Amino acid sequence: MIRSPRLLRAVRRANAVSILVASLLVCAAAIVVMIATAREAARERAPHDSMRREPEVLKGEVFELGSMTRLRGTPVLLLELTSRQRYSSGAYSGEAASVRNLLFYDTETSKSTWLFTQYGLLTGVRPLAEHGDDKARIRWVLLEAIAQDTNRDGRLSLQDAHTLGVVDADGQNYKDLVPGVLHVLGVEFLSDTAVAIALSEADADYMVEVDLPRREVRKRTLLRYHQRP
């Protein structure tokens, strides 16, 4: 049977449309697969990326100004910025609170200065006067601070390494002195402006002598334990 030219053209047109539709379906399926693959890769990268970023505010964390103290002999009021976060574990629940920053407020100039530009975690705050005199003007504040997520769990906690630093009583000129501190065992003045700090690190204990005005560690001595014969 001989087909008419019109019928042949109709068949070719139908075949072309079928091929076009099939091609579009294949392209659409490929795009869907590519999108799904990209999403899965993004999910796999997310935990690693979050570990590299500095910890910010946690979900459900509430910030508020806490206790206020005057730094003796100065016009400066020291206010704590605290955070609270509720937690639960099985049948137990509670609320964790921590000091995340310090605000230095000068009552003479009405100027305020934050210690950190980002949220940190403070585990120790020691105002210091010359020679440790408990009646003299406060000149420095010795701080135990956690500013980096050293164990890479995505948050700041007491399990991260502490940094020992010092700042002037007006909140200016902060400087890190000793990184990687686990515990500060004690602080004693050696002179008007120098202190000896006994501290523990991951490998051993040390005695560190610090020049406060210069912000310098001038001596570091390993403390050896007494061994019985």
Secondary structure, DSSP 8 states (H G I E B T S, - for coil): ----HHHHHHHHHHHHHHHHHHHHHHHHHHHHHHHHHHHHHHHHHHHHHHHHS-----TT-EEEEEEEEE-TTSSEEEEEEEEEEEEEETTEEEEEEEEEEEEEEETTT--EEES-SS--EEEEEEEEEGGG-TTS-EEEEEEEEE-S-TT-SSS--TTS-EEEEEEETTS---EEEEEEEEEEEEEEESSSSEEEEEEEESS-EEEEEEETTTTEEEEEEEE------
